[in-house]
Amino acid sequence: MKAIKDSVHDHIPICELAADLLETPELQRLRHIKQLSTVRLVYPSANHTRFEHSLGVYYLAREACSLLDVEGQRAKAVRAAALLHDVGHGPYGHQTEGIIERRLGKHHDEVDDLLGEGRLADVLESHGLDPEEVAGLVAGEGKLGQLVAGELDVDRMDYLVRDAHHTGVPYGTIDHSRLLAALQFRDDRLVLSEGNVQTAEGTLVARALMNATVYRHHVSRIAGAMLERAGERLLDSTDLDATQFARMTDDRLLAALRDCEATADAARRLEHRDLHKRAAWAKLDAVPEEVVTAERERVRRFERDIAEVADVSHDDVLVDTPGEPSMPETSTRVVVDGEVRRLADESPLVEGLRAAGRAQWRLGVYAPEEKIPEVGAAAERVLGVEVE
């Protein structure tokens, strides 16, 4: 059996199925998509890719199946789904996800079409696997799908540890070995065994701290907003279709943005880290509810109104509202006194972390540095926010 040296999990044993899947263009494409997208403009060492993350998820799924006594073709299907769980991502990962969902009407974990034909289907079928079943596992369907996409999935276990390792930020360093050992099924529901409330709390705290310091860093949010807007403009200004866009890599998207007159300046800014600045930065309790919950079209109207009041180009204003704060991990199930209970009902930390998430929440309005004063004043007037 082959093994691949990994920066997080050391040597990862590679079964014949995984070896064959790794040779497909669909998985090789992930070598050219950075795991943390625009976060690397903040943390220079965060250059790891979705390819290595997929290997890590495969490794943890393999370990989980062994510990849970999942064997044979069932284990093989879980390993395949773990390795393939990110093949549906577009360039820059989550930063272009909204564009792809709006244009194609599908989420990145809806991979039936990618697995249903071509090389991936051939490999899966040659190993006795049903591509449709594997696609269902990627989407988190069924008992075993929870291992790949759920509250206690191996995807989250790997990315927290891997992102912490590559950014140099210690907060995401969870005890994934303990998590794996604590997994069990109760009535086909994946839960943590007795005595593991603190194990679940550790993961929750790690996620909350990584959100604050890494995933939602304001520089990354600004760059992400600029990238998303440029991607939309690229599709509106060229004959590139959304399916082709979704199959791009990071470098190909940046090249396409460079070559399009409507997006060339945005490409230059992203490439040289000449980013917009914060014209407005407001706490949750200083933002009207209708702004917090605004859908995309209304956000675009806000931008046009702010640009008109500020007397600047519409392209110079970006409104970034993260939506209402949420912590889905609080619904993790743990066994307490022999009963399966929600972490939110057992941990006093949950309410504090929810409060911290709300305190950290910010609405952002971004503009070129030289236009900050007028855009900031216009944002306060149009949105009715109290700016820090």
C-alpha positions, 0 to 999 in steps of 0.5 A: 500500500502506498503512503503520502507524506502529509504536513498534518497527519504524517504518512497517509496510507493510500488504498487502490481506490484512492490511488485511482481517484487521485489520478483523475483531472477532477481531483488534480484540479484541487491542487490549484485551489487554495484552501483559505482563498483570500485569507492568505493575503493576511497569513502568508503561509496559508498556501495549502490547497484543497487537494491536501485537505481532501487527503486529510479528510480521507485519512480521518474518514478511514480512521473513523470507519475503522473505529466504528467497525464500518467495513467492506464496500460501505467503508470504501464508499465513505473513503471515496466520498471523503476524498471527493467531498470538495470536487464541486468547489469553484475557484477560490472555494467559498469566495465564489460559491455564491456566484455559482449557486445563483447561476447554476442553482447548486451547492458545492456538495451537490456533485451528482453530475461530476460523479455520474459520468466521465473518469470519476464514474469509471473509477468508482464503478471499477471498484464496485461503487455506485456513483450516486451513492457516493454523491449522496454521502458527499451531501451528508445523506444517510447514516454514514453521510454524517461522517462526511458532512454533518455536525461531527464530520471529518471535514471540520476536524481536518480543516480546523487543524490544517488551517491552524497549522498553516496560518500559525494560529494555535486556536484551531488545534483540536484533539481530533484523535479524541473526537474520532475515538468518541464517535458512536451511532445511536439510532443511526445518529452520529454522537459523541460518547459519554464523558465528551461534553468537553471534547465537543466544547473544544471543537466549538471554541476552536471554531469560534476563535478561528472565525474571529482571527482567521476566517472572518478577518476584515482584510480577507472579507474585503478581498473576498467581496472584491473577488465576488463582485469581479467574478459576477462582472466577468460573467456579465461582460464575457461569453464565459458560462457559469459551468466553465467558471465553476471548473476554473482554478484560482490562477485561471480565474485571476487570468480571466479577470486580468484579460477582461476590461471590466475586471482588469482593475479588480484583478490588479488590486487583488494581485498586488493586494491594493485592496479597498478599505473600510468606509464603514464598520458597524456592530450588530446592534448598530445596524437596522434589522432589515440591513442585517437580513438583506438579500443580495438584490437589496444589498446591491440597491444599497450599494447603488444608493450609497454611490449616488449619495457619495457621487462616486462610481457604483463599482467603488462601493461594496456592502458586506453583510454576513447575515445573522450570526449562527453556530450550527455546531451547538446542535452536536449530540453528546451522550450524558447520563446515558441519554443523547442530548444537544451540546447547547443544552449541556454546555454553559460555554455555548451561550457565552460563545454565541454572545461572543459571535454577536459581539464580533459581528460587523457590517462592512462597507468598502471603497478605494482609500481616496473615497473613504470619507464620502462613502462612509458618510453616505453609508451612514445616511443610506443604511442608518448605521452607527459607524465605529 
